[in-house]
């Protein structure tokens, strides 16, 4: 299709390489103002392919696509710079990628797209205009990575500008939703979740690449949460707390500003001042480690660290390959480099000599193919807790605390103290009960010249109060 000003309606496309191709020769100009309405696509490589960026105003209404490699393919044919169409209603199932696109000259508007059994939203490329893509009210229900294979390396890759509003992203079991951002993204009133309650303290979502250029507003992310095992963390760059909200035991992004909006009864004094979560992702520096990857790749990897790191690597932790860059994207973006999280900690066990800890990772992306030495970090999200004290008696135990608010802590969460007795990265081994008993993953250190019995000021997220001096 080359001329433009066409309308395709009530058609079925089945068993083709390309269902509808627009300006695939890469030479013809325009080929624009084309509308597809009430069409279905089944069993093909690319359902809709667009070959160059002069094909403007391609619009899709109420289509269905089943069993395709790529639904909207704007990079495989012609000049490889086809404009992403705007979409108003779509039902998509069992595809590898929804988008391999390029946006130039105007933003693509994607509305009411429903998908299930997909491996990836795909790659959003281009970004010649202010917001390359605007998603509204879409649902992305991902298929799990195939058993015994490397994990899907990205459920979404953004090379441009993308806004998601009122969208949901689901992936069952404990597999994380890996996202690569090399552009700018924002998520407004979205939800990232799984079908089962998490069994660790890690978030369902993790951003590889430019985390600092991803913005959140009222976006719920599945995480285990105390008390009573509630799930969810609310990701915001600015969070308003009202009488319905409990900000405690909630993971917050480093750099979050939060404040109380309305007076409400609370067992804790929460003054109406502006607070800030210190903008640093907590890290445990593991140093250079020899990563061993099975051949063939099966989605796991192992490495060993000295026993001095015992109690600093928790079940479910993310392990960041700090010194290694990968090229995880498909052409034409396969030269883009990004450092990634290698996977989630499945097990940590002491070796027979007790001088080393062996760490096994799960959900390792399939691009991690070679055994090599990489500088690794444990990386995790901090949680905000109410003002909490812990009583420790070093003459009895240096790993047991009785706390004032134990019900606001969960297993595998991090904990530290203002007195410097508990090393950063230490986590909670048990499920704290209402009595406030906490078992530390590694011994606390007693300062010199103090009594055995100490009261510790406990916290995880480093929350600072911002000066509220009136200016007018």
Protein Blocks (a to p, Z undefined) as FASTA:
>chain_A
ZZbpiacehiacehifblbdghklomaggjiaiacehiacehifblbdcfbfklghiace
hiadehifblbdcklgcjlpaccdddehiadehifblbdcddehiacddehiacehiabf
bjcehjlafblbacehiacddddddehiacdfbfbdcfbdcddehiacddehjbdcdddd
fbdcddehiadddfbdcfbfbdfbdcehjfklcccehiacdddddehhiacddddfbdcd
dfkbcfehiacdehiacddfbdcddfbdcdfbddddddbdddddebjaddddddddehia
cddddfklgoiacghiacddfkbccdfbccfklmbccdddfbdcfbdcddfkopaccddd
ehiafklmbgcdddddddddddddddddddddfkloccbccdfklmlccehiacddfkop
acghiacfbdcdfkopacdfbdcdddehiafbdcddddfbdcddddfbdfZZ
